[in-house]
Amino acid sequence: MLCDEALREYALSVERDPARHRTTIVLDDAERRNTIPFPARAVLARLFAALSDDRQTRVVVIRGAGTDAFSAGGNIAQFMEADPEELADLAWNVGAPERCAKPVIAQLQGFTFGVGLELALACDFRVAATTTVVALPEIKLGMIPGSGGSQRVAAIAGLGRAKDMAMRGRRIPALEAHAWGLLTSVHSPAELDQAVADLVAELAALPQPALRALKRVLNSSYDAPLHVAMDIEGREYARLRSTPDFAEGVRAFGEKRPPHFPSFDEP
């Protein structure tokens, strides 16, 4: 993982909380509303890949610095300098939260536009303040979303809503975005940190091998034919049947006590 000084070059920082098994990635340029520099996308992909293998981390949070924005989008001028081959990798880099083996929570408030929204949509949970506004405004620049935005909105909220949002460049306030399914939950700004902390604690207390398997099953099968998706789910179910965590879960259920999952004792 990159050192703090190297991360600052890309307007990023990392906060570790081993006691809560939490690592937070911060889009760290509040002055520019956490605009994401073009090279930072590849760095984010490296960070999420490293955290997949980090034994101290059970849950990853990504948030923006300050209160005005998660991210107002990308650095537009840099796109004119980028090679087309680099642009073709954007969706892979921005989709890194989805590939991360750990649960990833996007903590949102204020402007969540363009690549900021695309990054949030690749996360497993989007916990937002009532001040959050989401948008894919690329059409107003003569461009379209290039990192999965239109496709993820269509998959989550439906084709009609994706067209309404992306083809008009329309800004969607938090409560409407929640009704569409784009946000997991919405809270007052004063309650946002605690809402994220509560979700982190809930996820960190769950058996991690099963959680990783479930994320993998859901992400790999949600757009597959039903018979393929059921086969993927069934194979993971059979694999987990023989794990010590499942044996402990069954024993604890029968003995009416909280489980102590053996995987939590692994180094």
C-alpha positions as CSV (number, residue, x, y, z in Angstrom):
1,M,0.0,0.0,0.0
2,L,1.3,3.5,-0.8
3,C,2.7,5.6,2.0
4,D,0.7,8.7,3.2
5,E,3.0,11.1,1.4
6,A,2.5,9.3,-1.9
7,L,-1.2,9.2,-1.5
8,R,-1.4,13.0,-0.9
9,E,-0.1,13.5,-4.4
10,Y,-3.3,11.9,-5.6
11,A,-5.6,13.8,-3.1
12,L,-6.1,10.6,-1.1
13,S,-5.5,9.5,2.5
14,V,-6.1,6.4,4.5
15,E,-7.4,6.2,8.1
16,R,-6.9,2.9,10.0
17,D,-9.0,1.7,13.0
18,P,-7.7,-1.8,13.9
19,A,-9.9,-1.9,17.0
20,R,-13.0,-1.7,14.9
21,H,-11.5,-3.7,12.0
22,R,-12.1,-0.6,9.8
23,T,-10.1,1.1,7.1
24,T,-11.3,4.4,5.6
25,I,-10.2,5.8,2.3
26,V,-10.6,9.5,2.1
27,L,-11.0,11.5,-1.1
28,D,-9.0,14.3,0.4
29,D,-9.3,17.6,-1.4
30,A,-12.2,19.4,0.3
31,E,-11.1,22.7,-1.3
32,R,-11.9,21.3,-4.8
33,R,-14.9,19.3,-3.5
34,N,-12.9,16.1,-3.7
35,T,-12.5,16.1,-7.4
36,I,-10.7,12.9,-8.3
37,P,-7.6,13.4,-10.4
38,F,-7.3,11.1,-13.4
39,P,-4.3,9.1,-12.1
40,A,-6.0,8.6,-8.7
41,R,-8.3,6.1,-10.2
42,A,-5.6,3.5,-10.7
43,V,-4.3,4.3,-7.2
44,L,-7.8,3.6,-5.8
45,A,-7.8,0.3,-7.6
46,R,-4.5,-0.6,-5.9
47,L,-5.7,0.4,-2.5
48,F,-8.9,-1.7,-2.7
49,A,-6.8,-4.7,-4.0
50,A,-4.4,-4.3,-1.0
51,L,-7.3,-4.1,1.5
52,S,-8.8,-7.3,0.1
53,D,-5.8,-9.1,1.6
54,D,-5.4,-7.0,4.7
55,R,-6.2,-9.3,7.7
56,Q,-6.7,-6.3,10.0
57,T,-9.5,-4.9,7.9
58,R,-13.0,-6.4,7.8
59,V,-14.8,-3.4,6.5
60,V,-13.7,-0.6,4.1
61,V,-15.3,2.8,4.2
62,I,-14.8,5.5,1.5
63,R,-15.7,9.1,2.2
64,G,-15.0,12.6,1.0
65,A,-13.2,15.2,3.1
66,G,-15.3,18.1,4.5
67,T,-19.1,18.3,4.2
68,D,-19.7,19.8,0.8
69,A,-19.1,16.7,-1.3
70,F,-18.3,13.1,-1.5
71,S,-16.8,14.0,-4.9
72,A,-18.0,16.6,-7.4
73,G,-16.5,14.4,-10.2
74,G,-13.3,14.2,-12.2
75,N,-10.7,16.6,-13.3
76,I,-12.3,17.4,-16.7
77,A,-9.2,19.0,-18.2
78,Q,-7.1,15.9,-17.7
79,F,-9.4,13.9,-20.0
80,M,-8.3,15.9,-22.9
81,E,-4.7,14.8,-22.2
82,A,-5.4,11.1,-21.7
83,D,-4.7,8.4,-24.2
84,P,-7.8,6.5,-25.4
85,E,-6.3,3.3,-24.1
86,E,-6.1,4.9,-20.6
87,L,-9.7,5.9,-20.9
88,A,-10.8,2.4,-21.7
89,D,-9.4,1.2,-18.3
90,L,-11.5,3.8,-16.3
91,A,-14.4,1.4,-15.6
92,W,-12.0,-1.3,-14.3
93,N,-10.3,1.1,-11.9
94,V,-13.5,2.8,-10.7
95,G,-15.1,-0.6,-10.2
96,A,-12.5,-1.7,-7.7
97,P,-14.8,-1.6,-4.7
98,E,-17.0,-4.3,-6.2
99,R,-13.9,-6.6,-6.6
100,C,-12.7,-5.9,-3.1
101,A,-13.3,-9.1,-1.0
102,K,-14.4,-7.0,2.0
103,P,-17.7,-5.1,2.4
104,V,-17.3,-1.5,1.2
105,I,-19.4,1.4,2.4
106,A,-19.6,4.7,0.6
107,Q,-20.3,7.5,3.1
108,L,-22.0,10.2,1.1
109,Q,-22.9,13.9,1.7
110,G,-23.2,16.8,-0.6
111,F,-22.3,16.6,-4.3
112,T,-21.9,13.0,-5.6
113,F,-21.4,13.6,-9.3
114,G,-19.9,11.9,-12.3
115,V,-17.1,9.5,-11.3
116,G,-17.9,10.2,-7.6
117,L,-21.3,8.6,-8.1
118,E,-19.8,5.8,-10.3
119,L,-17.3,5.0,-7.5
120,A,-20.1,5.0,-4.9
121,L,-22.3,2.7,-7.1
122,A,-19.5,0.2,-7.2
123,C,-19.6,0.0,-3.4
124,D,-21.8,-2.5,-1.5
125,F,-23.6,0.1,0.6
126,R,-24.3,3.8,0.1
127,V,-25.1,5.5,3.4
128,A,-26.0,9.1,2.8
129,A,-26.8,12.4,4.5
130,T,-30.0,14.2,3.5
131,T,-27.7,16.8,1.9
132,T,-26.5,14.3,-0.7
133,V,-27.3,15.0,-4.4
134,V,-26.3,12.5,-7.1
135,A,-25.9,13.1,-10.8
136,L,-24.3,11.9,-14.0
137,P,-23.9,15.3,-15.7
138,E,-21.5,14.2,-18.5
139,I,-24.1,14.8,-21.2
140,K,-23.9,18.5,-20.6
141,L,-20.2,18.3,-21.6
142,G,-21.0,16.5,-24.8
143,M,-19.9,13.2,-23.2
144,I,-21.4,10.1,-21.6
145,P,-20.5,8.4,-18.3
146,G,-17.5,6.3,-18.9
147,S,-16.9,4.3,-15.6
148,G,-20.1,2.3,-15.4
149,G,-22.5,5.0,-14.2
150,S,-25.3,4.6,-16.7
151,Q,-25.1,0.8,-16.6
152,R,-25.1,0.6,-12.8
153,V,-28.0,3.1,-12.4
154,A,-30.0,1.1,-15.0
155,A,-29.2,-2.2,-13.2
156,I,-30.2,-0.8,-9.8
157,A,-33.0,1.7,-10.6
158,G,-34.2,0.5,-14.1
159,L,-33.7,1.7,-17.6
160,G,-36.4,4.4,-17.5
161,R,-34.8,6.1,-14.5
162,A,-31.3,5.8,-15.9
163,K,-32.5,7.6,-19.1
164,D,-34.3,10.2,-17.0
165,M,-31.2,10.8,-15.0
166,A,-28.3,10.5,-17.4
167,M,-29.8,11.7,-20.7
168,R,-30.9,14.9,-19.0
169,G,-28.0,15.3,-16.6
170,R,-30.5,15.6,-13.9
171,R,-29.6,16.0,-10.2
172,I,-31.4,13.6,-7.9
173,P,-31.7,14.6,-4.2
174,A,-31.1,12.0,-1.5
175,L,-34.6,11.0,-0.7
176,E,-35.5,10.4,-4.4
177,A,-32.3,8.5,-4.9
178,H,-33.1,6.3,-1.9
179,A,-36.6,5.6,-3.3
180,W,-34.9,4.5,-6.6
181,G,-32.6,2.1,-4.7
182,L,-29.5,4.1,-5.4
183,L,-28.9,4.8,-1.7
184,T,-29.0,2.2,1.1
185,S,-30.1,4.6,3.8
186,V,-30.4,8.4,4.4
187,H,-29.7,10.2,7.6
188,S,-29.4,13.7,8.9
189,P,-25.8,15.1,8.6
190,A,-25.4,14.9,12.4
191,E,-26.3,11.2,12.4
192,L,-24.3,10.1,9.4
193,D,-21.0,9.2,11.1
194,Q,-22.9,7.1,13.7
195,A,-25.0,5.4,11.0
196,V,-21.8,4.3,9.2
197,A,-20.1,3.2,12.4
198,D,-23.1,1.1,13.3
199,L,-23.1,-0.6,9.9
200,V,-19.3,-1.2,10.2
201,A,-19.8,-2.8,13.6
202,E,-22.6,-5.0,12.3
203,L,-20.6,-6.2,9.3
204,A,-17.4,-6.7,11.2
205,A,-19.2,-9.0,13.7
206,L,-20.3,-11.4,10.9
207,P,-18.3,-14.5,9.8
208,Q,-15.9,-13.1,7.2
209,P,-15.6,-16.2,4.9
210,A,-19.3,-16.4,4.5
211,L,-19.6,-12.6,3.9
212,R,-16.9,-12.7,1.3
213,A,-18.6,-15.7,-0.4
214,L,-22.0,-13.9,-0.4
215,K,-20.5,-10.8,-1.9
216,R,-18.9,-12.8,-4.6
217,V,-22.1,-14.8,-5.4
218,L,-24.2,-11.6,-5.6
219,N,-21.8,-9.7,-7.8
220,S,-21.1,-12.6,-10.2
221,S,-24.7,-13.7,-10.6
222,Y,-27.0,-10.8,-10.5
223,D,-27.1,-10.4,-14.3
224,A,-26.8,-14.1,-15.1
225,P,-29.6,-16.4,-16.1
226,L,-31.5,-17.7,-13.1
227,H,-30.3,-21.3,-13.5
228,V,-26.7,-20.1,-13.7
229,A,-27.1,-17.8,-10.6
230,M,-28.6,-20.7,-8.6
231,D,-25.8,-23.0,-9.6
232,I,-23.2,-20.4,-8.4
233,E,-25.1,-19.9,-5.1
234,G,-25.4,-23.7,-4.6
235,R,-21.7,-24.4,-5.1
236,E,-20.7,-21.7,-2.6
237,Y,-23.4,-23.0,-0.1
238,A,-21.9,-26.5,-0.4
239,R,-18.4,-25.2,0.1
240,L,-19.3,-23.3,3.2
241,R,-21.1,-26.4,4.6
242,S,-17.8,-27.8,5.7
243,T,-16.3,-24.7,7.4
244,P,-15.6,-24.4,11.1
245,D,-17.7,-21.2,11.2
246,F,-20.8,-23.0,10.0
247,A,-20.3,-25.8,12.5
248,E,-20.0,-23.2,15.3
249,G,-23.0,-21.3,14.1
250,V,-25.1,-24.4,14.2
251,R,-23.8,-25.4,17.7
252,A,-24.4,-21.9,19.0
253,F,-28.0,-21.8,17.6
254,G,-28.8,-25.1,19.3
255,E,-27.2,-24.0,22.6
256,K,-29.0,-20.6,22.4
257,R,-25.8,-18.6,22.8
258,P,-23.9,-16.1,20.7
259,P,-21.5,-17.8,18.3
260,H,-17.7,-17.4,18.4
261,F,-16.6,-17.9,14.9
262,P,-13.2,-19.7,14.6
263,S,-12.2,-17.5,11.6
264,F,-12.0,-14.5,14.0
265,D,-9.1,-16.3,15.7
266,E,-7.1,-16.6,12.5
267,P,-3.9,-14.6,12.5
